[in-house]
Amino acid sequence: MSEATTPRFRSVLDRFVAYKPGKVVVSPEGRSFKLSSNESPHGPLPSVVDAIGEAARNVNRYPDNNATALTEEIAKFCGVPADHVAVGCGSVGMTQMLLEAVAEPGAEVVYAWRSFEAYPLLVSLSGATAVQVPLRDEAHDLTAMAAAITSRTRLIFLCNPNNPTGTIVRKPEIEAFLDRVPSDCLVVLDEAYREYVRDDGVPDGLTLYGDRPNLAILRTFSKAYGLAGLRIGFLVAHPLVAGAIRKTFLPFSVNSVAQAAGIASLAATDELLARVEGTVKERDRVRDALIADGWTVPPTEANFVWLRLGPRTMEFSEACDAQGISVRPFPGEGARVSIGSPEENDAFLAVAKSFPHRN
């Protein structure tokens, strides 16, 4: 037997930093407010809880691998044919499926930076080359992104509203950008926070993809629908694209409880969106209070606010931690703070008010 060695792993792991979820902290008084993961502060509606309980009775059986009923309900809700829909394990799972369908060594994937944290992680694992285009004024610089496209570009992510800044790009800019993208390059419009948008200039991606076969729309049940713990995401695109993405689906990765909860949530959309309206009002209240206290906060159309703190980011995060409030720090850049309940938001605002921050 040869001398013992460690197993051989892919070289990418030598420089890979795994995703770190939002942490939970507790104050000395026992208070714990998690404002680090853009979750809904509300639990599932009673009708959704009932559907979850009923589905739980059958977890000894494998789920429908095609998520047929859920796919049909999503298609009906979006007003599209069922073969335009692909379902996956959250929008992160959908992102991985997209990359498995189009990425390979030598291919390039373009996205703004900073944007959704999963993009660089999943792109590096796919073997493709990431092309990061810096934000301008905390928002996507679509002119620079278009200039970054080469013959090797296979995929472009456009997160609108952008995570973590909450900023948006409007319909004329998006359409002008799409007109510059080669027809053989797939553009993914990531609309994870679509339900929180109140700016009429931001287009619903479903109205854009009809005559653009290289455009796919990505959405999730994790945010507005409050099902982050069950992991359901979906994509809407032309049948050729959606069909290719479905081929990369990890078998049974959307479980039966999640499928039942998604169907029940769509049936309760009006009730759920009334809750979203409350979050939007809290978002505006929090931003207005921060600005009144001297903070610079970019306009946000998501369920969070962004504070550009630079080298003081971790100091601010630690000040929040001390009060039992977890936020999402990006060292050297800034902090993203989710909108929670009024009580949670007030606690955060108290910390922000007392922090030396004039910027």
VEXDREN-2710 file (C-alpha; in Angstrom, 1 decimal):
% VEXDREN-2710
k/r/px/py/pz
1/MET/0.0/0.0/0.0
2/SER/1.3/3.4/-0.9
3/GLU/2.1/6.1/1.7
4/ALA/-1.1/7.6/3.1
5/THR/-2.1/10.9/1.6
6/THR/-5.2/13.1/1.8
7/PRO/-7.9/12.7/-0.9
8/ARG/-7.4/14.9/-4.0
9/PHE/-9.9/17.8/-4.2
10/ARG/-10.5/20.4/-6.8
11/SER/-8.0/23.2/-6.8
12/VAL/-10.8/25.8/-6.6
13/LEU/-11.4/24.7/-3.0
14/ASP/-7.9/26.1/-2.1
15/ARG/-9.2/29.6/-2.7
16/PHE/-12.9/29.1/-2.0
17/VAL/-14.6/30.7/1.0
18/ALA/-17.9/29.0/1.8
19/TYR/-21.1/30.9/2.2
20/LYS/-21.7/32.1/5.7
21/PRO/-25.4/32.6/6.7
22/GLY/-26.6/35.5/8.8
23/LYS/-25.7/34.9/12.4
24/VAL/-27.9/35.0/15.5
25/VAL/-26.7/37.1/18.4
26/VAL/-28.1/37.6/21.9
27/SER/-27.7/40.7/24.1
28/PRO/-26.8/40.4/27.8
29/GLU/-30.5/40.9/28.6
30/GLY/-31.4/37.9/26.4
31/ARG/-32.7/40.0/23.4
32/SER/-32.2/38.5/19.9
33/PHE/-33.3/40.2/16.7
34/LYS/-32.2/38.7/13.5
35/LEU/-32.0/41.4/10.8
36/SER/-29.2/39.8/8.8
37/SER/-30.9/37.5/6.3
38/ASN/-33.8/39.4/4.6
39/GLU/-36.3/37.0/6.0
40/SER/-40.0/37.9/6.4
41/PRO/-40.7/38.8/10.1
42/HIS/-44.0/36.9/9.7
43/GLY/-44.6/33.2/10.1
44/PRO/-46.7/31.3/7.5
45/LEU/-50.4/32.0/7.3
46/PRO/-52.7/29.5/9.0
47/SER/-53.8/28.0/5.6
48/VAL/-50.2/27.4/4.7
49/VAL/-49.4/25.9/8.1
50/ASP/-52.3/23.5/7.5
51/ALA/-50.9/22.5/4.1
52/ILE/-47.5/21.9/5.7
53/GLY/-49.0/19.8/8.4
54/GLU/-51.0/17.7/5.9
55/ALA/-48.0/17.2/3.6
56/ALA/-45.8/16.2/6.6
57/ARG/-48.0/13.1/7.1
58/ASN/-46.5/11.7/3.8
59/VAL/-42.8/12.4/4.1
60/ASN/-42.1/8.7/4.1
61/ARG/-42.7/9.0/0.3
62/TYR/-40.6/10.7/-2.3
63/PRO/-41.9/14.0/-3.6
64/ASP/-43.1/14.5/-7.1
65/ASN/-39.8/15.0/-8.8
66/ASN/-41.3/17.2/-11.5
67/ALA/-43.2/19.3/-8.9
68/THR/-46.1/19.1/-11.4
69/ALA/-48.9/20.7/-9.3
70/LEU/-46.6/23.5/-8.0
71/THR/-45.4/24.2/-11.5
72/GLU/-48.9/24.4/-12.9
73/GLU/-49.9/26.8/-10.1
74/ILE/-46.9/29.0/-10.7
75/ALA/-47.6/29.1/-14.4
76/LYS/-51.2/30.0/-13.7
77/PHE/-50.2/32.7/-11.2
78/CYS/-47.6/34.2/-13.7
79/GLY/-49.9/33.8/-16.7
80/VAL/-47.5/31.7/-18.7
81/PRO/-47.5/28.1/-20.1
82/ALA/-46.3/25.4/-17.7
83/ASP/-43.4/24.5/-20.0
84/HIS/-42.0/28.0/-19.4
85/VAL/-41.4/27.3/-15.7
86/ALA/-38.6/25.5/-14.0
87/VAL/-38.6/24.9/-10.2
88/GLY/-35.6/24.5/-7.9
89/CYS/-34.3/24.5/-4.3
90/GLY/-34.6/28.2/-3.7
91/SER/-33.2/30.9/-6.0
92/VAL/-29.7/29.7/-4.9
93/GLY/-30.5/26.2/-6.2
94/MET/-31.9/27.8/-9.4
95/THR/-28.7/29.8/-9.8
96/GLN/-26.7/26.6/-9.5
97/MET/-29.0/24.9/-12.1
98/LEU/-28.5/27.8/-14.5
99/LEU/-24.7/27.6/-14.2
100/GLU/-24.7/23.9/-14.7
101/ALA/-26.7/24.4/-17.9
102/VAL/-24.4/27.1/-19.4
103/ALA/-21.1/27.4/-17.6
104/GLU/-17.9/25.5/-18.2
105/PRO/-14.1/26.3/-18.2
106/GLY/-13.4/29.1/-20.6
107/ALA/-16.9/30.6/-20.3
108/GLU/-17.5/33.9/-18.6
109/VAL/-20.3/35.0/-16.3
110/VAL/-20.9/38.7/-15.8
111/TYR/-22.6/40.3/-12.8
112/ALA/-22.4/43.5/-10.8
113/TRP/-20.4/43.7/-7.6
114/ARG/-21.3/44.0/-5.0
115/SER/-24.5/41.9/-5.6
116/PHE/-25.9/38.6/-4.4
117/GLU/-23.3/36.7/-2.4
118/ALA/-24.0/33.4/-4.0
119/TYR/-23.0/34.5/-7.5
120/PRO/-19.2/34.4/-7.0
121/LEU/-19.3/31.2/-5.0
122/LEU/-21.4/29.3/-7.5
123/VAL/-19.6/30.7/-10.5
124/SER/-16.2/29.6/-9.1
125/LEU/-17.6/26.1/-8.5
126/SER/-18.9/25.9/-12.0
127/GLY/-15.5/26.3/-13.5
128/ALA/-16.4/29.5/-15.4
129/THR/-14.7/32.8/-15.0
130/ALA/-16.4/35.5/-13.0
131/VAL/-16.4/39.0/-14.5
132/GLN/-17.4/41.5/-11.8
133/VAL/-18.5/45.0/-12.8
134/PRO/-18.4/47.6/-10.0
135/LEU/-21.6/49.3/-9.0
136/ARG/-22.0/53.0/-9.7
137/ASP/-23.7/55.1/-7.1
138/GLU/-24.7/51.8/-5.4
139/ALA/-26.6/50.6/-8.5
140/HIS/-25.9/48.5/-11.6
141/ASP/-23.8/50.2/-14.2
142/LEU/-25.4/48.7/-17.2
143/THR/-23.2/50.6/-19.7
144/ALA/-20.1/49.1/-18.1
145/MET/-21.7/45.6/-17.9
146/ALA/-22.6/45.7/-21.6
147/ALA/-19.0/46.7/-22.4
148/ALA/-17.7/43.7/-20.3
149/ILE/-19.5/41.2/-22.6
150/THR/-17.2/39.2/-24.8
151/SER/-17.5/36.2/-27.1
152/ARG/-16.9/34.0/-24.1
153/THR/-19.8/35.5/-22.1
154/ARG/-22.5/32.8/-21.5
155/LEU/-24.5/34.2/-18.7
156/ILE/-25.3/37.6/-17.1
157/PHE/-27.0/38.1/-13.7
158/LEU/-28.9/41.3/-13.2
159/CYS/-30.3/41.5/-9.6
160/ASN/-33.2/44.0/-9.5
161/PRO/-33.6/45.3/-6.8
162/ASN/-30.0/44.6/-6.1
163/ASN/-28.9/42.7/-3.0
164/PRO/-27.4/44.2/-0.8
165/THR/-27.9/47.8/-1.8
166/GLY/-31.7/47.7/-2.6
167/THR/-31.2/49.9/-5.7
168/ILE/-33.0/49.4/-9.0
169/VAL/-32.7/49.9/-12.7
170/ARG/-35.7/50.9/-14.6
171/LYS/-37.3/49.7/-17.8
172/PRO/-35.6/51.9/-20.4
173/GLU/-32.1/51.1/-19.1
174/ILE/-32.9/47.4/-18.9
175/GLU/-34.3/47.3/-22.4
176/ALA/-31.4/49.2/-23.8
177/PHE/-29.0/46.8/-22.1
178/LEU/-30.8/43.7/-23.4
179/ASP/-30.6/45.1/-26.9
180/ARG/-26.8/45.1/-26.6
181/VAL/-26.6/41.5/-25.4
182/PRO/-25.8/38.9/-28.0
183/SER/-28.8/36.5/-28.6
184/ASP/-26.7/33.5/-27.6
185/CYS/-25.9/34.9/-24.2
186/LEU/-28.4/34.2/-21.4
187/VAL/-29.5/37.1/-19.2
188/VAL/-31.1/36.2/-15.8
189/LEU/-33.2/38.9/-14.2
190/ASP/-33.1/38.0/-10.5
191/GLU/-36.3/39.4/-9.0
192/ALA/-36.1/37.8/-5.5
193/TYR/-37.5/41.1/-4.0
194/ARG/-40.0/41.9/-6.7
195/GLU/-43.0/42.0/-4.3
196/TYR/-41.5/44.9/-2.4
197/VAL/-41.0/47.1/-5.4
198/ARG/-43.2/50.3/-5.4
199/ASP/-41.3/52.3/-8.1
200/ASP/-43.5/52.2/-11.2
201/GLY/-40.5/52.5/-13.4
202/VAL/-39.2/49.1/-12.5
203/PRO/-40.6/46.5/-15.0
204/ASP/-42.1/43.2/-14.1
205/GLY/-39.7/40.8/-15.8
206/LEU/-42.6/38.7/-16.9
207/THR/-43.5/41.5/-19.3
208/LEU/-40.1/41.5/-20.9
209/TYR/-39.2/38.0/-21.7
210/GLY/-41.9/37.2/-24.3
211/ASP/-39.9/38.4/-27.3
212/ARG/-36.5/37.8/-25.8
213/PRO/-35.6/34.1/-25.9
214/ASN/-32.3/34.7/-24.1
215/LEU/-34.0/36.3/-21.0
216/ALA/-35.0/34.3/-17.9
217/ILE/-36.8/35.6/-14.9
218/LEU/-35.8/34.3/-11.4
219/ARG/-38.1/34.5/-8.3
220/THR/-38.3/32.9/-4.9
221/PHE/-40.8/32.0/-2.2
222/SER/-38.2/32.7/0.5
223/LYS/-38.8/36.5/1.0
224/ALA/-42.2/37.9/0.6
225/TYR/-43.9/34.5/0.9
226/GLY/-42.0/33.7/4.1
227/LEU/-40.9/30.2/3.2
228/ALA/-37.1/30.7/3.5
229/GLY/-36.9/27.5/5.5
230/LEU/-38.5/25.4/2.9
231/ARG/-36.4/26.4/-0.2
232/ILE/-38.5/27.0/-3.3
233/GLY/-37.4/29.1/-6.2
234/PHE/-38.5/29.2/-9.8
235/LEU/-37.6/30.5/-13.2
236/VAL/-39.7/31.6/-16.1
237/ALA/-38.2/31.6/-19.6
238/HIS/-38.9/30.4/-23.1
239/PRO/-39.4/26.6/-23.3
240/LEU/-36.0/25.9/-24.7
241/VAL/-34.3/27.7/-21.8
242/ALA/-36.6/26.4/-19.1
243/GLY/-36.3/22.8/-20.5
244/ALA/-32.5/23.0/-20.4
245/ILE/-32.6/24.2/-16.9
246/ARG/-34.9/21.5/-15.8
247/LYS/-32.4/18.9/-17.0
248/THR/-29.9/20.1/-14.3
249/PHE/-32.4/19.6/-11.5
250/LEU/-31.0/17.6/-8.6
251/PRO/-33.6/14.8/-8.1
252/PHE/-36.1/15.4/-5.3
253/SER/-34.5/18.6/-4.1
254/VAL/-37.8/20.4/-3.8
255/ASN/-39.4/18.4/-1.1
256/SER/-43.1/17.5/-0.8
257/VAL/-43.7/19.8/2.2
258/ALA/-42.2/22.7/0.3
259/GLN/-44.3/22.0/-2.8
260/ALA/-47.5/21.9/-0.7
261/ALA/-46.6/25.2/1.0
262/GLY/-45.8/26.9/-2.3
263/ILE/-49.2/25.9/-3.7
264/ALA/-51.0/27.1/-0.5
265/SER/-49.0/30.3/-0.5
266/LEU/-50.0/31.2/-4.0
267/ALA/-53.7/30.6/-3.1
268/ALA/-53.2/33.1/-0.2
269/THR/-51.3/35.7/-2.2
270/ASP/-53.7/38.6/-1.4
271/GLU/-53.4/37.9/2.3
272/LEU/-49.6/37.6/2.1
273/LEU/-49.1/40.8/0.0
274/ALA/-51.1/42.7/2.7
275/ARG/-48.2/41.7/5.0
276/VAL/-45.7/42.8/2.5
277/GLU/-47.3/46.3/2.4
278/GLY/-46.7/46.6/6.1
279/THR/-43.0/45.7/5.5
280/VAL/-42.8/48.3/2.8
281/LYS/-44.2/51.0/5.1
282/GLU/-41.7/50.0/7.8
283/ARG/-38.9/50.1/5.2
284/ASP/-39.7/53.7/4.3
285/ARG/-40.0/54.6/8.0
286/VAL/-36.6/53.1/8.8
287/ARG/-34.9/54.8/5.9
288/ASP/-36.5/58.2/6.7
289/ALA/-35.4/57.9/10.4
290/LEU/-31.9/57.0/9.3
291/ILE/-31.7/60.0/7.0
292/ALA/-33.1/62.3/9.7
293/ASP/-30.3/61.1/11.9
294/GLY/-27.7/62.0/9.3
295/TRP/-27.1/58.7/7.6
296/THR/-26.7/58.4/3.8
297/VAL/-29.1/55.6/2.7
298/PRO/-29.7/54.9/-1.0
299/PRO/-33.3/54.5/-2.1
300/THR/-34.3/50.9/-1.6
301/GLU/-37.1/48.8/-3.2
302/ALA/-36.3/45.7/-1.3
303/ASN/-36.9/44.6/2.3
304/PHE/-33.7/46.0/3.6
305/VAL/-31.5/49.1/3.8
306/TRP/-27.9/49.5/3.0
307/LEU/-25.4/51.6/5.0
308/ARG/-22.0/52.4/3.4
309/LEU/-19.7/52.3/6.4
310/GLY/-16.3/51.5/4.8
311/PRO/-13.6/50.7/7.4
312/ARG/-16.2/51.1/10.3
313/THR/-18.4/48.3/9.1
314/MET/-17.4/45.7/11.7
315/GLU/-17.4/48.3/14.5
316/PHE/-21.0/49.0/13.6
317/SER/-21.9/45.4/13.4
318/GLU/-20.4/44.8/16.8
319/ALA/-22.4/47.7/18.3
320/CYS/-25.5/46.0/16.9
321/ASP/-24.4/42.6/18.2
322/ALA/-24.0/44.0/21.7
323/GLN/-27.7/44.9/21.7
324/GLY/-28.8/41.5/20.4
325/ILE/-29.3/42.7/16.8
326/SER/-27.6/40.8/14.0
327/VAL/-27.1/42.7/10.8
328/ARG/-25.2/41.6/7.6
329/PRO/-21.7/43.2/7.5
330/PHE/-19.5/43.2/4.4
331/PRO/-16.1/44.1/5.9
332/GLY/-14.6/47.3/4.5
333/GLU/-17.8/48.1/2.6
334/GLY/-21.0/48.4/4.5
335/ALA/-23.9/46.7/6.3
336/ARG/-27.2/45.4/5.1
337/VAL/-30.1/45.6/7.6
338/SER/-33.3/43.6/7.0
339/ILE/-36.6/45.2/7.8
340/GLY/-38.2/43.3/10.7
341/SER/-41.1/44.0/13.0
342/PRO/-41.6/47.5/14.3
343/GLU/-40.1/46.5/17.7
344/GLU/-37.0/45.1/15.9
345/ASN/-36.7/48.1/13.7
346/ASP/-36.9/50.5/16.6
347/ALA/-34.2/48.6/18.4
348/PHE/-31.9/48.9/15.4
349/LEU/-32.7/52.6/14.9
350/ALA/-31.7/53.2/18.5
351/VAL/-28.2/51.7/17.9
352/ALA/-27.8/53.5/14.6
353/LYS/-28.8/56.8/16.3
354/SER/-26.1/56.4/18.9
355/PHE/-23.3/55.3/16.6
356/PRO/-20.9/58.1/15.5
357/HIS/-21.7/58.0/11.8
358/ARG/-21.9/61.4/10.1
359/ASN/-21.1/60.6/6.5
END
